Each structure stands twice: as C-alpha cells, then as structure tokens.
Amino acid sequence: MNKCWICSEKAISKEHVIKKSDLVRVFGKGPYKDDNSIAHVKNGELNLIQGPDSKALKYSPSLCHSCNTTLTQPFDRAYDKFINYVYENEEVIVRKRFIDLVEVFGDDFQEGQCNLYRYFAKSIGCRLVDAGAGVPLDIVNLLKVRPFQTGLRLNFAVHEDILLLPNNDRDGFIGKSDLNEWWDKIAPEIFNGYTWAEHVSWLYCNYWYLLEPDGSLGSTWVADSRFLYLGSCRSLTTDERNTLIKKVQDKKA
C-alpha cells in the first residue's frame, strides 16, 4: 500500500505531472481530438493526449485525499494566480526581468508567496516519490509549519529560445527536466543534493536541494523576497537560433 508522503495515511490521490489548470488555460477543458490532440513526450516517446485528466499526465498515487485537497489547495490557488499574472503581463515581465509579488498577491503577498513556495515544494516532493526517492523531512515539514527551515532553493529564468516562438506555440510548451541526483566526486558515498526544473512557456523554475543555485538563472528565493529577479538560459547554438528565427519569420510571411 502506498502511503501519503506528507502524512503517511493511505495514498489514494494522483497528482498531475503537468498541472491541469495549465493545460486548461491553453488548450481548454477538452477533449483534445484529431487536430486538437496534444503531443506529450516522455523519455523520447510521443503520445497524443485527449484530455487534461489523462492517466499519462498523472503520477501514481502518492497523496491522501485530505493532503491533496484541504492542506494543499491554497498552494495550488497561489500558483494559479502567479501563472495567470505571468501570462497576462508577459511583455512587461520579459522587458523588466523581475516579478513583483505584491502585484500578484496584493498587500497579503507574504501569505501568497509562502503558499506559492509550498506549491513548488509539493511539486518536487511528488517528483521525488515518482523517482523512488524519499522526500527530505524539511520539505515535508515546510508544507505544514511556518516559519520553516529548508535546504530547498528556487530561482526563475527566462528561456530565450522558447521566447522566440510565436505566442500560440510557446504558450502550450509546458514541461519538466530530468531529476538529477548529485554525489560527491571524491567521496562517491556522500550525497550532495538534487537539481530539477519545470517550465510553463518561457518561464523556468529551477530547483536546488542542498546545492548552491546558479546565479545566472535568477535570484535565489525561499519565500523571502517581494521581488523575483529573473535569470536567463538557452539551449540552442547561435546557428540553431538563427535557423529558428528564420523559420518563425517565414511562417509569419
């Protein structure tokens, strides 16, 4: 029997790998059929998704009903408010390269940013369980207590290559990186931490557990700052970027 990684009760609830509200925001409530089918790629294998509740988009049960509703719904709502703000203010955010959480959550931004951070903690917790790893106790505890101490650090970056795509293409470009486990090079038996990333369109959230964040990917955040200063990342070479730019321009012509 699977146990809820938050409270150890029976796990009967399946968390979405890709958040349902992110899919509905871009693609609607479904069904996604024929020309409206969504391509989902995992481990190099492509499958067509016909709805936001597809089994392919959910983890195995790892949470109890109470933890996935009563406890964590405020976290989900904070995330939805945050992402909606990003979509609605994309041009300004990309130009200024920071997000003011007061503009997202209003005067009660302290509570809002704490719940937003907890959403991301829940997300990596479910990913760790899916990988067969235990969720560190400090991540479990921060979902239930405040103030909290944790080894989990986040930062946010603009993916410059995704930003080149037309809005209709990049809005539905949602995904996650591999989960990386780091061990000491000199003493391989010593565990150093985890890194992971997930993105909605061009906005990347980078996870660093027990590791020093890469400052080029944005300012470090632990629900402790009104402003999220965004870093920058890219995957394509200069030639690949130029090819993509030409394809986008030709498509517009």
SVG drawing of the C-alpha trace seen along z (x, -y; Angstrom):
<svg xmlns="http://www.w3.org/2000/svg" viewBox="-14 -47 52 49">
<polyline fill="none" stroke="black" stroke-width="0.4" points="0.0,0.0 1.3,-3.4 1.5,-6.0 1.0,-9.7 4.4,-11.2 3.1,-14.2 1.1,-12.5 1.7,-8.7 -2.0,-7.9 -3.2,-5.7 -2.3,-7.3 -5.3,-7.3 -4.8,-10.6 -2.9,-11.0 -1.2,-14.4 -0.9,-15.8 2.6,-15.7 1.6,-18.7 -0.9,-20.9 -4.4,-20.5 -5.1,-24.3 -2.0,-24.9 -3.4,-22.6 -6.9,-24.0 -5.6,-27.6 -4.0,-27.0 -5.9,-24.1 -9.4,-24.3 -11.2,-21.5 -11.1,-19.0 -11.5,-16.5 -8.4,-17.0 -9.1,-15.0 -7.9,-15.0 -6.3,-18.3 -6.7,-19.4 -4.7,-16.5 -1.8,-17.4 1.6,-15.8 3.1,-14.5 6.8,-13.4 8.4,-11.4 11.7,-9.6 11.7,-10.2 8.3,-8.6 5.5,-10.6 1.8,-10.1 -1.3,-12.0 -3.3,-13.3 -7.0,-13.5 -7.9,-15.4 -6.4,-17.1 -7.1,-14.2 -5.3,-11.6 -3.6,-8.9 -0.3,-9.7 -0.3,-13.1 -0.6,-11.8 1.8,-10.3 1.0,-7.1 -1.0,-7.6 1.3,-9.4 -1.0,-11.6 -4.1,-11.1 -7.3,-12.9 -7.0,-15.4 -3.4,-16.4 -4.2,-16.8 -7.2,-19.0 -7.7,-20.6 -4.0,-21.1 -2.6,-22.0 -5.4,-23.7 -4.2,-27.1 -0.8,-26.3 -2.5,-25.4 -4.5,-28.6 -1.4,-30.7 0.3,-29.0 -2.6,-29.6 -2.7,-33.3 1.0,-33.6 1.0,-31.9 -2.1,-33.8 -0.2,-37.0 2.8,-35.9 0.6,-35.2 -1.3,-38.4 1.9,-40.6 4.3,-38.7 5.6,-41.7 6.3,-43.8 8.0,-40.9 10.2,-40.0 11.3,-43.6 11.9,-44.3 13.1,-40.8 11.6,-40.7 8.2,-39.9 6.8,-42.0 4.8,-39.6 2.8,-42.5 1.3,-42.9 0.5,-39.2 -0.9,-38.8 -1.7,-42.3 -1.0,-43.5 -1.1,-40.0 1.8,-39.0 3.7,-37.4 1.0,-34.7 0.8,-34.5 4.5,-33.9 4.6,-31.3 1.8,-29.3 3.4,-29.7 6.7,-28.3 4.8,-25.5 3.3,-24.6 6.7,-24.2 7.8,-22.1 4.8,-19.9 5.7,-19.5 9.3,-18.3 8.1,-16.1 5.8,-14.3 8.6,-14.0 11.0,-12.5 8.4,-9.9 7.8,-9.1 11.6,-8.5 11.6,-6.1 13.4,-8.6 12.3,-9.6 11.1,-13.2 13.5,-15.0 11.9,-15.8 12.5,-19.5 10.4,-19.6 7.6,-17.6 7.6,-19.9 7.5,-23.2 4.1,-22.3 2.7,-22.3 4.7,-24.8 5.7,-28.4 8.3,-29.7 10.3,-26.9 13.9,-26.0 14.8,-24.0 17.6,-23.1 15.4,-23.8 16.2,-26.9 14.4,-28.1 15.2,-30.6 13.4,-31.6 14.8,-32.2 13.6,-33.3 14.4,-30.7 15.5,-32.9 14.9,-30.2 11.3,-29.5 10.7,-33.2 11.5,-33.3 8.4,-31.1 5.1,-32.7 2.7,-33.0 0.4,-30.2 3.3,-27.8 5.1,-28.7 2.0,-29.1 1.4,-25.3 5.1,-24.4 5.0,-23.0 7.3,-20.5 9.9,-19.3 13.6,-18.4 15.2,-15.2 15.6,-14.9 19.3,-14.9 20.8,-13.3 24.3,-14.6 27.0,-12.6 30.5,-13.8 33.2,-13.2 35.9,-12.5 33.7,-10.5 31.0,-8.9 29.1,-7.6 28.3,-11.2 25.0,-12.6 25.2,-16.3 21.7,-17.1 19.1,-17.3 18.5,-19.6 15.4,-19.8 13.5,-22.3 10.0,-22.7 8.6,-25.4 5.5,-27.0 6.2,-28.6 9.4,-30.6 9.4,-30.8 11.6,-28.2 11.5,-27.3 14.8,-25.8 15.1,-23.6 18.3,-23.3 18.2,-21.0 21.3,-21.2 23.2,-22.8 24.2,-26.3 21.9,-27.8 23.4,-29.0 23.1,-32.8 22.8,-33.3 19.4,-31.6 17.9,-34.2 18.0,-35.4 17.6,-32.7 14.2,-32.6 12.8,-30.8 9.6,-32.7 11.7,-35.5 11.5,-38.3 8.9,-40.6 10.8,-40.5 11.7,-37.6 14.7,-38.7 14.8,-36.5 17.9,-35.0 18.4,-33.8 19.0,-30.5 19.1,-29.0 19.7,-25.6 20.3,-26.4 23.6,-27.3 23.8,-30.6 23.3,-28.8 20.3,-26.9 18.8,-30.1 19.3,-31.8 17.6,-28.9 14.6,-29.1 14.3,-32.8 14.2,-32.4 11.5,-29.6 9.4,-31.9 9.8,-34.8 8.9,-32.6 5.8,-31.3 4.6,-34.9 5.2,-35.9"/>
</svg>
